[in-house]
């Protein structure tokens, strides 16, 4: 699924905050004192400049909903002015210009979120993704994927940076910005800051639209991992009482929609924040913030590089894999993408135990799939290359279990060196040839047979 970075689901940030708040906090004083000393033979004069502790509210561009009292908007902007300076200091980058901050009342904020999400979610694309997910046993046929995502994002948004408008949008807080909002705003300000320096959104959009899909996920992990890392720096600098208040506030957030979503979807929403945080911490541990700045110039090209940061540092690329050339008469070839190592992990989430899951997915070398649509029928043709024969054997066994347990495939029999499930719908064919795997599934048995013939399996 193509999920843009403009909207941040807040639940992951809240969960991380709640888990990190152990009652200890650091000094939240930001000192930016500067001084100059001039010495002559006759006199010595020391001139001190007062520390800059906030950007004046009037110097922060942006608009407010007309219903918001002026004193409330001013107070919020003053607080945001302090956070801006904190983020600059922590991230060791200056804002090239003061970011635009738009403060909206509850109705206007909800409308803006709905509009943003609607723009980001393409109905035709989601319908195709829904058909594929149902075929692969990852989504119940009764679930409306588009509505689920709309509900998820409108439930989870606590503020966001819009890279197209170069604008940060926050909901009004009549009593002033809460500790939890501070953390969320700090996270989003990092996006605004790094976008000014590295203009990451264009590259991300290009990958999301024309890349493998796995490369977009890899880049998003760097972007969100950077902001999440700085979010923790901000948390550590908060007063212990404020940090505890943020944790308590996070626990009050409603997450009924997220909790009802499939397990793999919950994991996928968390991926760029949790795994991106690990990646960011690894890079900073190796070379400091310079490594993150350089990362924006050459972001991860796969989720494998996120899950194993050493491979990213080494520049390890996916193995060479020939593209699929299957053509099904009367069918529409909707897309050609890659599941990636993380996608394999998601596919098998409900099939394997956690330890087995990580092991089965970690042997990823490269993969590519074709998704075909024809009316109510769906066909999925997948070519996978493992790092070793043993990795391919392990994943093949996992896919067989998945076909039986999650896809409802039945009536298995050996066929052409592989295994075909033809006892019901869908029809599934799985074959391993040394370190390569072919996985074909369709609601139409003839499509499976046709794809097999073209692939010579």
N, C-alpha and C positions, 0 to 999 in steps of 0.2 A: 504494500500500500504506500502511496506517496503522501507522506505527512510532512508538511512544511514546518519550519522552525519558528514561524511568527507567533504561534500560540504555544504557551508553555502550560502543560497540565501541572497543576500545583501539587497534586497529591504526592508525587515523588519527592519534591522539595520538602514537603511537610514530614514525610516519613523519615527522611534523612535527618532533618532537624530534630525530630522527636527522639530518634535513636542516638543522636550525638549529645543531647542535653543531659549531662550527668550531674549537673549542679555546679560544675566548675566553669569559671569564665575568666577572661583576661581583662586587662585594662583597656577600656574603650576610648581612651583619650587620644585624639589625633593631634600631633604637634607638627606644625610647619613653620616654626620660628626660623627667621633668617636674620643675619646680622652682618654688619660690615665694620671694620676697624681701620681707621686712617691714623698713621703715625708720622709726626714731623719732629724736627729737632726741638721745637719749642713746646709742643703740646701733643697729647694723645687723646683722641676723641672716639668714643664708641657710640654708634647709632643703632638702636634696636627697632626693628619693624614689628608691629603687632602681628601675632599669628593669624593666618586666614583660617577660619573655622567653618565657613559656609559660603556658598554663592548666594548673593541677595536674591530674594524671591522675584523681584522685578527684572532680574537679569536672566531668568530661566524662561525661554520662549515656550509658547503653547497656549491653549485655550482651556477654559473651564465651562462646564454646563451652567447655563444661566441660573438654574435653581440652587447652585452651591453658594452659600454666603461668602462674601469676600474675605472675611477673617479666617474662615476654614480653609479656603484655597491658599491664602497666604501662608498659614501655618504649615500646610502640607508641603508647599514649595520650599519653605525654609528648611524643613526636615530633609527633603530630597536634596537640597543644596549641600547639606552635610554629607549625605550618602555619596553624592557625586565625588566629592573630594576623597572620601574614604576609598572608593573604588579606584580612583586614579592612583592613589598611593599604594594600595595593595597590588594592583595589576601592573604597576610600574610603567604606565602609559598615560599621557595627558589626553584629555578630550581635545580634538582639533577645533571643535566648537561646542558650546553648551548644548546638550541634547534637548530636543523638543519634548516637553512633558504635557500630555493632555489628561486632564482630570475630569471624569464623567460621573454623573449621578447613577444610581442603580439601574434605572430604565435605559438610559443612554449607553451605559457600559454593556448591559446585556444585549442590546441591539447591535452594538459594534462587534461584540464577540460573535454573535450569530451571523452577521454579515461576513466577517473574516473567515469563519469556518466554512460557510457556504461557498465562498470563493475558492477555498483551498480544496474542497471535496468535489470532484467531478462525478456526477451521477452515473454516466455511462461507464467510467472507469471502475467505480465501486460495484456496479452490477456485475461486471466481468470478474472482479476480485472475489465477490461473494460466491459466484458460481464455482470458481476454482477452490475456494476454501471449503465449500460444501462437499465438492467432489473428493477432496483430500481428507475429509473427516475432521476438519478443524472448526467447522461452524455448523450449528444446528440449522436445518433448512427453514425453520420457522423464524429465524432471526433476520431482521432487516438491518443489514450492515451499515447503510448510510445513516439510518436513524440512530443506531447504536453509537456511531462515532459522533454524531451531532450532540447526543445526550452526554457522552463522555466529556467532550471538550467544553461544553457549556457548564457542566458540573464542576470541572476542575480548574477553570481559569481564575487566577487571582491578579492578573496583570500581564501585559505582554509588550514586547518590542516588535513593531511592524517595520521590517527592513525595506519594504517598498516605499512607505511614506517617511522613512527615517524618523520615526516617532514612537515614543513610549506612552502606552495608554494604561492608566491606573484608575481603579474605582475610588470614589470619595470615601473618606473616613471622617465622620463628623467630629469625633473626639480626638482627632490626630492619628497619625500613622501608627499602627500597632507594631510590636516587635516582630511578629510574623510577616507583616507587610514590608517591614524594613528589609528583611532577608530576601523576600521575593523581588523587591525593587533593586536591591544590590545585584542579584542574579541578572535581571533584565538590563540593568545599566552596563554590565560587562558586555552583553551583546551589542548595545549601542556603541560602546567604546571600541570594541574590536572591529565592528563593521566600518567605523570611520577610518580605521587604520588599514584594514585588510579587505574590505568590501567582499565578504565571503558569500553573500546571498546569491550573487550571479552564478558563481561556480556550483553552489549547491543546487540551484534550480536547473542548471544544465545537466547535472548528474541525475537528478530526479526525473527529468523528462526524457533524456536521451542516453543515459548510462545503463549500467547493469542493474541498478536498484541497490545492490550490495555496496557499490561505491558511494552512493548517497548516504546510506546508513552509516558507513564508516566516517564520512565527513561530519555528519550530524553529531556523532559521538564526540569528536574533537571540540566542536563548537559548544555543545551543552556541557561537556566535561570541564572545559575551561571555566564556564560560568558557575558550575556547581562547586568547583574547587574554591573559587573566590567567595562563594556563598558561605563556605565553611570558615574561611578566613574571617569573614565579617562576623559570623556567629561567635568565633573564639574571642573577638574583641568586644563583645557585648558584656554588659553588666550581668552577673550571674542571675539576678532576679529577672532581668529582661529575657535572658535565654530560656529560663524556666517558663516564663509567660508565653514565649513563642511555642514551646513544646506543648503546653496546655491548650493553647489556641489551635494548634494543629490537630489535636485529638478531637476537637469539636467539629471539624470539617465533615460535611456529608460526602460519602463516597459510595452510595448505594449502587449507582450505575456501574462504577468501576468494579465493585465487588461481585457484580452479577455477570461481568464480561468473562469470556473464556480465559483459562489460565495463561495460554500463550499470548493473548492480547495484553493482559496485565504485565507480563514479562517484557513484551515488546515496547510498551509505553515507557517502561522504566529503563530500557537498554541504554539510550544515549546519556542518561544522567548517571546511572550506577556504573556501567562499564566505562563510560567516558570519564568519570571521576577517577577510576583506577588507572586508565591510560594517562590522564593528565598528571596524576601523582607520580607515576613512573617516569614520565618525561622530565618533570621538574626535578625529581631526584637525580636524574642523569646529568642534566645540563641547565637547570634553572628555568626561569620564565622565557629565556631566549629560545628554548626548545619549543615552547608553545607558539611563540611568534613565528618561528620558522615553519611550524606545522601548518599554519594557515596558508603558507606559500605552496606546500605540497601535502595536502591532507591525506589521511589514510584512504586507500583505494579499495579496501575490503573490510568486512567485519572481522575477518581472521586477524588483521593487523591490530584491531582494537582489543580483541580477546587475548592476543599474545603480543604485547607491545614490543618485545624484543624483535619480532619479525618486522614491525614497522620501522624501528630504528635501523635494522639491516637493509631495509628496502626490499624485503622478500616479496616477490610478485606471485600471483596465481600461476599454476602450471599451465602450459599451452594446452588448449582444448579446442578441437575443431567445432565450429558452429553446427547446430542441427539444421538439416535441410529438408525436413519432412514437409510435405504438402498434401493436405487432405481435400479432395475434390468436394466442392459444395460447402466447405467450412471457411470461416473467417479466421485468419491468423491474427489474434488480437495483440499478442506481445511476445517478445523474446527477451528474457531477463535471466537473472541468477538468484538462486535462493541464498547463496553464501553460507558460511559456517553458522552464522546466527540463524538463518532461515531453516537450516536443517535441525538445529536445536529446537526451534519453535514447532516445526512439523512433528517432532517426536516427543513433545512435552508431556502429553498424557499417556504415552506408550511405555516409556522407560522410567526407571527410578533415577533420581538426580545424578548419582555417580555414574551410572551406565550411560545416561544422556550425554554428559560432558565428554565421556570417552568416545562414544559413537560419532559425535559431531566434530571432534577435534582432529580427525584424520582428513579433513577437507583439503583437497588440492585445487579444485575448480569445479564449476558446474554451469550448466545452461539449460533452460527449459523453453518450450514453446507452448503457448496456451491458445487453443482453438475453440471457437464458439459456433454453434449452428442452432438457432432457435433456442429450445430448452436443453439442448445437449452440450456437453463440455468434454473436451479432450485435453489431456496433459501429457506431454512427452518430455522426459527429463534425462539428460546425460550428465553423469557424475564421475569425476576422476579423483580417486583417493591418493593419499601420499604413499601408501604401501598396500600390498595385496592383503595383509592382515587387517588393515583399516577397512578395506572394501568388504572383506568377509564379515566383519563386525557390523558394518552399516547395513549390509544386505539382510542379515538376520533381523535387525531392528525394523527394516522396512517390511519384511514379511509379517512380523508381529503387528506392525501398524496397520497394514492392509486388512488383517483379520479383525483386530480389536477395535479400530477406530473408523475404518472405511466400510465395514460390513461386507468385505469381499469373502467369497466362499467357493467351495468346489475346486480346490487347488489340484493341479496336475502338472507333471513335467511336460515341457513343450519346447523343442528346439534348443535344449540346453538350459532353459530358464524355467520359471514357474508361472503358470497362468491360473488366475482365479476367474472362472467363468460360470459359477453357479448362481449368479444373481447380478445385481447392478450396484456398483460399477464393475466392469471387467478390468482386471489389473494384471499386468505382466511385469515380472522382475527378472532381470538377468545380470549376472556378474561375469565379466571376462577379464581375468587377472585383476588389475587395479581399477577397472572401469565398471560402472553400473549403469544399466538402462532401466528406467522405471516409466511405464506407460499405463495410464488409467483413463477410462472414458465411460460415460453413460451409454455409449453405443459400441457394442462388441466389434462391429465391422471397422470402426476407426482404429481400434487397437491392432487388429489384424493388418490393416493397411500400413500403419506406422511401422510395425514389425517387419513387414516385407521390404519397405523402403530402406530400413536400417540394416537389413540382412540378418535379423536375429529371430 
